[in-house]
Amino acid sequence: MIKKISLAQLKPGMFIHDLNCSWVVHPLFLTRFKVKSDDEIEKIAALGVREVYIDSSLGDDLLDGLSVADVQASIETELLQVAEASGRLPQPHIPVREEIEVALGIHQRANQAIRHMMSDALMGRQLAEGGVDEAITGITDSVLRNPGALIQLSQIKTKDDYTFLHSVSVCTLMTSFCNVLHLGKDITRQISIGALLHDIGKMRVANEILNKPGRLTEKEFDEMKRHVAYGSELVAGLEWVSPISRAVIEQHHERYDGSGYPAGLESDLIHQFGQMAAIVDVYDAITAERVYHQAMKPVDALRKLQEWSKFHFNEELVRHFISSVGIYPVDTLVRLESGLLGIVVEQNGADLLRPRVRVAYDTLKNWELAPYDLDLATSADRIVSHEPPERWKIDTRRYLESAV
């Protein structure tokens, strides 16, 4: 049986099923393993891990551990409270289907801009504002018209282009986050610049480390972490990169409990915008397919963020971020009360529990349907659960890409 326990309850002889810290890919630990010593537990604690999942069928048990079902039920209750408390969010000015074509061009130009910027960093050239300014303007304008279009595109990534597409995705998600927090155009622009450049320091990390197909050694892992300091150095002295932008670049790996890097800052010592960047960076990273881990569905990633917010992130900001992408994010497969299955394609700012979905399957008749869009805000149907796409052999990305 899989159970969740605190690190203080972890003992040698127990089998770790999940370190519950998915953004850390550490050379000292496999994904699943039996704990052999107290020294091993101390090394796990040094990663910032506070709670783990154990498998009692493969190691020693703990009678009062929480079952996975209990944990999930608690998180779902918390998310319903987020939905009820979110109130009315900024409404899109135009439907997502009208924005998607424009957003595609913006996404491509932003990708090109960060490619050029990273190429300049790699070649030792000074970073110029031009392409970044155009990219930020396009992203900001698109998010104001309808954030769902760019967020939808951000879910479509390839392994080879991860570094570039991740930068654009983090920028898009941060811009939408700012919109929900009503931070204003100037502050949003500065945050978005930092978000687009947050990984610029990776261009000073050796390619054999950056693109290594297997696990990093401890020495390689330490070098990878230096990308934050390298990024800070690359933007130092650039007038167009403000202190707000630098906070995003320099603090996106800090954690609210002090377990992050490079400075080990905690709580309010981390700038609010650094705290926001930490949330968004982790969300986008764990929803991307990488050589060393399988992509987590956005709906599952949000639930992990909610779980981790107890220690690692600012809980209030996590709730606002969840509001910005929806309780059921774009790309989520949901089961409706009618038995239909649909893929979420657009949020409803007035009610996070009633997004627009692309209906694809009828579970009662057990057959695939010609896809059509259903706005749950105006329908009597409602979501009763989210579903694993593999169970129904549904490729959700195919339905998203069909709109592009």
Summary of the structure (lengths in Angstrom):
residues: 404
radius of gyration: 21.2
end to end distance: 42.8
largest distance: 63.6
contacts: 1348
relative contact order: 0.11
helix: 49%
strand: 12%
